[in-house]
Amino acid sequence: MKKTTVGRPKEKNPRNTQIKIKVTEDEYKRIEELAIQMGMNKSRLIRNLLLGNLDDAEFLQKVGILPIVKNLKEFKERMMGI
């Protein structure tokens, strides 16, 4: 008998390892606001910023580059049909 699978296919490299950190309430709010502005969840934002820091992202936002990046991301997703 043929075995059928239900649900999403297994990822080749699943994200199943956690890193726990503590941040201040102010840092948490900054992360949360940036994630909302970028249209992504906090985990994805933190992964994207891992090699940089939050101040760099806020600087990009202040000079107006962050919204451009978000628009490019949305355009790419529309073009790819995501």
N, C-alpha and C positions, 0 to 999 in steps of 0.2 A: 504494500500500500504506500502511496506517495505521501510524504510528510509535507504539510503546508505550514508556512510561518505567517503569523499575524503581527501587525505593527511595523514600526520603522526598522529598517535594516541596521545591523550592528555597525558601529563606527570602527574604522581601522585603528584609530588612535583616540579612544574615548577620554573625556575629561573626568577622571574618577579619583584624582588626588587633590586634597584640599590643603590650602595654606591659610592659617587663621592669623589675623592681625588685630590689634586694638588701635582704634583711632579716637580722637576727641570728638565731641558732639559737633564742633565747628567743621572739622575735617570731613566728617560723615555728611554734613549738609552740603559742603562744597562738592564732594563726589556725587551725591545724589542729584544736585542741580546740573552738573556737567553731563551726567548720564541722560537726564531728561532732554537737555538741549541737543545732545548728539543722537538721540533716538535709540539708545541702546540700554541694556541693563547694566547694573553696577559691576558685575563680574567681568563682562566683556570690556567695559571701559578700563577697569583696573588692569586687565591683561594687556590692553592696547597701550597703556601708559607705563607698563612695568619697566621699560628701559629708559623712560624719561621721568618726569615728575609732574605733580598736579599743577605746580606753578607754571610750568611750560605750557600746559594745556590752557590754563587761564590767560596766559600772555597771548597765545594764538587767538583765543576768543576775543580779547580786548582789541587786538589789531584787526579783527574781522576775518581771519582766515578760517576759524573753526566752522562758522556757518557755511562757508564755501565747501569745505571738506564734506560736511553733512549733505549739501546739495549734490555734490558729485557722487557720493555713496548712493543716494536715492535715485539719481539718474542711471547709474550702473545697474541697480536692482531692477529698474523699470525696463531697461534694454535687455536684460537677461531673463526677464519674465519671472522674477522672484517675488 
